[in-house]
Structures are given as structure tokens and as C-alpha cells.
């Protein structure tokens, strides 16, 4: 791991986004709460939060961090038959939380896939990206034209 001992602890934040595209019939079942495994978005939110908290144990050489705030939101885009997932992670520390935000979105997407795969194995997980980050020596990053 990179030694961050000498770095100053600062407020750090990162936002990430991803999506799961599915058949319209699957979207309808999800939106109506009729997926057999249960409440898909609640399970995906919990899975994403747990993943963010454990990123240091999943990604080699990633520092384990104490997170001070975490949220995951979902938008059901029925027109494009997809679930858009966004995570926001915060900490006060010596290294950033980009990997935690990206891991949260990734695992939330995988959870949606797992819970819906019985009715749709053609779902596509994609467009996982960092939207923005702030804090630390490198300063702020905001992705241009993130849709």
C-alpha cells in the first residue's frame, strides 16, 4: 500500500454512478415489488453500503477506511428500462473514497442482477464511473457531461 502517514487528514467525498439495464417486463416486476426474492432496491442498498465499508478487504492495496457518511440512491428509468444507481461516500482521512463509491455502485448493481436473474438473464451492468471527488492534495474532480 502507499504510505499515507504524512498526509493531512481532510474531508473527502466521492460520488459514483452505474446502471443495470433490463427487459421492460423485468422493470415492471421490480417497480411493482413483484420480484420473488424480495425488495430488490433495499437489498441492493444494504449490499452497496456493506461493500463500501469493506472495500479495503476486497480491492488489493486499497486502504481500509472509516467512513463518516454513505448513501445510495436508485432511479427507475422506465423509458430506458434501467435502474440508475448513485453512491456518495464521505470520510475525514488521509486518502480518498473513490474506490468505496465505485465499489458500492458495483455491488449494488450485482445485487440487482442476482435478485432479478430468475426472470431476466440478459440484464446488462454498465456505465460504472466516478462522477466527482473532493478533498486531499489533488483537489476536486468533476466529470464533464455525466448523464
N, C-alpha and C positions, 0 to 999 in steps of 0.2 A: 504494500500500500504506500501511497505517497504520504510522507510525514507532514502533517499539518500542525504540529505542536506550536510552532512560532506564529501561526496565523492568528489574527484577531477574530474573536467571536463577533459576528454581526447578524442582524436579522436577515434571513434568507427565505426566498419564496420561489416556487416554480409552479407553472401550470402546463398541463399536457392534455392532449385530445386524441381520441381514437374512435373507431366506429365498427359496428357489426351490421352488415347488410344481409338481408334475409328475404325469403319469399313473402309476398303480401299476405298470404294465409297465415304464415308464422307470426308476422307483425300483428295481425288481428288477434290471434290467440294470446300473444304476450300482452297486448294493450287491454284485453278483456280479463286478464288474470286467469286464463284457462290452460296454462302450461302445467302438465301433470306433476312436475317436480316441485311446484310451489311458486312463491313470489320471486320471480326472476331478478328484478331490479334490487330488491332488498338483499338477496343473497350476493349479487354482484357487488353491491356497495360494501358489504361486510368483507368480502373476499379482497376487494381492492384496498381497503384500509389495512387489513392484515398483511397484505403483500408489501405495502409501503413501509409498514413498521418493521418488516423483516428483510428489506432489500439488501442489507449488508450480509445476510446469510445466504442470499440467492445469487447475487452478482459477484463474481470473484474480484477481489481487491477493492470493493466498494466499502467505505467506512460505515459501521453501524451508527445510526444517529438517533438521538432523542427528538422526536417530532413534537412540536408545540401546537400544531393545528393541521387538520386534514379534512378535506371534503371531496366528495364525488357526486357529480350530477349527471342525469340522463335526460336526453331529449328524444322523444319518439318522433322521428321524421317519417310520417306515414306516406308522404308523397314519394320519397325516395326509398321507402321500405328499409329503414335503417335506424339503429339506435346510436346516437352520438353520445360519447362518454367524455366528460371532462373531470380532471382532478386538479386540486390545488393543495399544495403541501407547504407548510411553514416550519421554520425552526430558528433558533438562535444558536449559531455554532461556527465552526471553523471551516466547514465545507458545505457545498450546495446540496440542494434537494431535487435536482433534475431527475436523477435516476429513480428516486422514490415516486415522483409524479408519473414518470413513464411506466414504471412497474405497476403502479396502481391501475392505470388505464388498461395495460396489457392483461392483467389478471382479471379485472372486471369483464373485459371482452371475452376471455376464455371461459369465464363462469357463465356468461350469457350463452355462449356456444354450447357448453356442456348441458345446460338446463333445457335448451331448445333442440338439441340434435336428434331427439327421437322423432321430431316432425319435420326436420329440415337439415340434412347433412350438407347442403350446398351453401350454407352461410359463408360469408367472407369477412374475416377480420382484417382491418387495414387502416391506412392513414394515421398511424400512431406517430405523433410528433410533439415536440416541445413547442408550446405557444410563447412562453415567456419565462424569464427568470430574473431575479434581482438579488442584490447583496453580494458581498465579497469583493475581492480585488479586481476582478474582471468586469464588475459593474452589471448593468442591465442588458438584457437581450429581449427583443420583442420581434416575433416572426412577422414579416410583412405578408399581407394578403392571406392570412389564415382564415379559411372559410369553413 
